[in-house]
Amino acid sequence: MKIKRGDVVYLNKTVPCPNAIRPYVIVSNDVGNRHADICLGVPLTMKRKRGQPTQCIVSYNDSTVMTEQICVINKNDIDKILFTLNDSDMKRIEKCLAISLDLGRDVDV
């Protein structure tokens, strides 16, 4: 299965979050996604959150992305690709990731 940055994927097991089966957005770069057995993802929830700067709403089912919960995902655990987010959604996620990882103080929220 070819995984790309911005893909919303569903896993065939409850790892990396053992208490919840949920979709994840792939945030790792496409060079790594092509060559590595793992990728990085952030979970999605259908619950509305209270405006945390590390979270944003995306177009996939009006879901909240939780970038404070970056997970390593084994590509063998990916069951299917549900959706691919658009550039606008990914820009919002990138800003939230920058805040979550403290990658710069100049990031606009």
N, C-alpha and C positions, 0 to 999 in steps of 0.2 A: 504494500500500500504506500503510495506517495503522499507524504505529509508535508504541508506548507505552513509557513507563518501565517496566522490569521484563521486557520482552520478551527472549527468547533468540532471536537471529537467526543465520542462516547467510549468509555472503557468497558472491557468485558469482565472486570472485577472491581472491587471497591478500593483498590490501592490507587493512589497514595492516601486518600482520605477514607479510612476504614469505616467510618460511621455514616457515610453518605455516598450514594451512587449519583453522580452528577456529570454534566458535560464540562469540558475544559477547553480553553482557547490556547492554541499553540503559540508561544511567544519567542521560541528559539529561532535563530537565523536559518535560512534555507540551505546554506552550504552544510551546516551541521545536520540539518534535518535529512539531507540526502545521504550522508556518509555514516552517521552515528546510529547506534542501536537505541539511543535514548533521545528524548527531546524535553524541552521545558514547557510547562503549561500552567495556567492559572484557572482556578475553578469559577464556574458560573453558578448563580443562584437565581431563582425566580422571586425571592423575597426582596422587597424594597429595603434598602439600607438607609441610614441616616446621614447621608452626605459626607462620608469620610473621604479625605483627599486621595486615598489609595484605592477607591472604588469608583466605577463609572457604569452608566447604563449603555448597553449596545443594542443593535438592531435585532439580534437573534432573540426572539420571544420577549423583547423588552427586559432582558436579563441584566443582573448586576454582576460585573466582573470584580473579583476580589484579588487584586494584585499583591496584597500583603501575604498571600498564601502560595508562593511560587513552588511548584512541585516538579520533581524529576519523574518523567513518565517513560517506561519501557515501551518501545514501539510495538512489541508483540502483545501488549495489553490493550492496544487500541482496537476496538470492535468495528467502528465505522466513523466516517466523516459525515457530520450532520449538515454543515453549512460553512461557508467561507465569509468572514467579515469583510466589510468594505474599508477603503482607506481612511475614511472619517472615523470609523470605530477604532481602527488600529492606532490612529494618532492620539485619541483619548486614552487608550490603554497604555501607550508609550509614555504619556505624561504621568499617568498614575504609577507606572513602574519606576520612573525616574524619582518620584517622591518616595515610593516604598523603599528604594535602594539608596536614597540620598545621593543621587548622581548629579546634583547641582542645585544651587539655590535660586537660579534664574528661571525655573520652570513655572509657567503660568498654569493655574488650575482652571 
